[in-house]
């Protein structure tokens, strides 16, 4: 998708902070792909798919200084998270030249 649509695709799917992070990495495409997988994993953890007015940029995957990925939720996804009582979202990302995978877990205050 990046090769075919370039910045049009990148700006539709990723936030400015995600773009900055990925473009500052040696394997830029791998990092974009890992974030794509993480966004999909978050949607699965929410159990919503792309309904309820959620867009790609509503789910933002950033990294703490030590490298741990963190999920920031905005817009329509934020409304779903609040309705479901989710207070914490954890994500793990793995990627290489040809594949990317991610796993997300959503918990509420009763489960922490």
N, C-alpha and C positions, 0 to 999 in steps of 0.2 A: 504494500500500500504506500509506503514511504517512497519507494522508487517510482511508482506510477503517478502518485499525486503530490509528492513533495510537501512543501510548507502548507498547502491548503489542507491536507490531511492532518499534519502535525498540529496545526493551530486549532483544528476542530476537535481533536481528541485530548490534547495535553494542555495543562496550564502553563503560564510563562515560567514558573519555578521548575516544573518538570522538564520543560524544554531546555532551560539553562543547565540543569543538572546533567541531562543526557548528552547534550552537545559538548560538555566539558569532560566527557569520558572518552577513553581510547576506543572502546567498542560501542560507539554511539547507537547503532541500530539495535544491538543486543539489549542495551538499557531501555530504549523505547519499547522493545518487544516484551521485556520483563514487566514494565509498568502496565502494558496492555493486558497481560495475563493477570496481574494483580487486580486491575479494575474489574475484570471478568469474575475473579474469585470473590471480590467484595460483593458484586451483584448476586452471586450464588448464595453467599452468606446472608444477605438481606432477604433472599427468597422472592425477589420481585422481577428480575429480568429488567428489560428496558421500559416497563410500564410506569405509570404514576409520575410522568414528567421528569424522569431522571435522564441527565445527559452525561456524556463521557467526562466532561470537565467538572462535574459535580463530585467526582471521586478523584482525589489527588493523592499521589503516592510520592512522598519525599523521604529523605533519610536524616536521621539524627547524626551528629558529628562522628559518632563511633561507627556509623554505617547501617544501623538497624533501620529497616523501612518502617515508616509510619503512615497512617491513613488519615487524611483530612477530608471531611465530608461537607459539601456545600449544597445550596439550592434545593432541588426536588429530592435529592438523596437525604439531605438533612431532615426534611419533613418525615420521610419514611423511618429513619433511624429514631427520631423522637416518638413517633407513633408506636414503634415496636419496643420502646424502652431500652434500646441498645445504648450502653454507656462506654463500651470499649470495643475496638476493632483491631485485631492483630493480623499481620500478614507476613508471609515468608515468600521470597522470590528466588528463583534459580534460573540461570540462563547460560547458554553457550552459543557457538556460532550458528547452530541450526535449530535450536529449540529453546522455548522458555516455558516455565511452569510457575504457578503461584498457588498458595493456599491461604485462605482467610477464615478467621474465627470471630464471630460477633457474640458478645456477652452482654448481659444486663446487670444491673446493680445487685440482684439476688444471687448471681452466679460468680461474682468476683471474690 
